[in-house]
């Protein structure tokens, strides 16, 4: 039958661990890819613009939500806030006459924590809303702004007017997909932690090439904050004796536990982000 | 869309988006076909709002009957076909 497994012998680890070990899956993906690429040639433009393109765009949105709600396993209302902030920034950039392709990048330039990182400062842990300090910096920034009166907001463009939030949404979805691919593929087992997004670095182990590791952590933090993946940090979980074991050292675990217990009191978050997958 | 497609499923996202995209048109055609076939007349407002109501009912139905959505239905079919016709083989 289609997905027949009989007669398929995986005699080496590479074929056994292949992404699509069953041939039918590979054929189906190849055929669908070819059909999609050839769609402009055999499909009416009306169907192309009213069915195929919306289908793909909506699928990208569903995949982005799935990354957070499904695989990452957390339900975080701040996620929508971050998307909204970026989307409105992109909309108003477009209304100023900036080309759409450039304007969608404004949604990440707009973040205060992005500039914080560029200035090599840790983002402030103080927030006017109770509990907001437990959120990622980008979420905290959005909540800070929303908590102020309208005329005192640092970025009134975030909330004024309506427009085309799909631009920001698409950008965020794409960036999230890229980031999760970067993090998921080489790292295997994952553990949620928020420390990098909050600006807290893991303490390097003595004599363990700490400079390199700190730079790596800085880079990850920059990626996370720049692209807005503020709450999901996927860490390696390794065995004893691994050079990166300090990521799950006793102090780190204590921090995670303490924050987990705190985050339960945060009313805006139904986050399960502290749970170990 | 995520509820219908199923959490944590890539192919379910494609199914869910297609389902939500095509559902209103298909439902409108179905309702107008049923109206002519069974000879009842529906007001324009009813025709406009009925797909919305059915959309809500679909979400509730998916949550009740198949919480893992279309992705899980696809996986069920795929799991069945993996060992077809030997359904008793442990998957």
Interface residues (C-beta under 8 A of the other chain):
Chain A: X1 X2 X3 X4 X5 X22 X51 X54 X55 X56 X58 X59 X61 X62 X63 X65 X66 X69 X70 X71
Chain B: X1 X2 X5 X6 X7 X8 X9 X10 X12 X13 X14 X16 X17 X18 X20 X21 X22 X78 X81 X82 X83 X84 X85
